[in-house]
């Protein structure tokens, strides 16, 4: 997994591309769909925690970090 960094060359997949990739992983590689979702959720949470930790250790300790929670069906 590559971590997003500001100013980096980021490629964003469309919804159809993500669905195609998931289908390939499930049907060709045999990865269970629930495992894909679990790994995605865990990776996202780890990145958020790392970002929050770095902000809390920053110079302005009085400033509270902001958190965005994204969820859906």
C-alpha positions, 0 to 999 in steps of 0.5 A: 500500500502506498500512503498518500502524501501531499503533492504526490502523484495520486491516481484515483480509481473510478467506482467502476474501476474499484468494482472491477478490481474487487471482482478480480480479487474475489473471482480470480485471486480467491480473496473473500470480499469481507477480507477486502473490506476489513483490510481497507477499513483497517488501513484507512483507520491506521492512516487516520491514527497516524495523521492524528498522532503527528498533529498532536505531537506538532508545535501547536498542542492546543489545536485539536485535530479535526476528524472526518468519518466516512461510512456507507452501505 
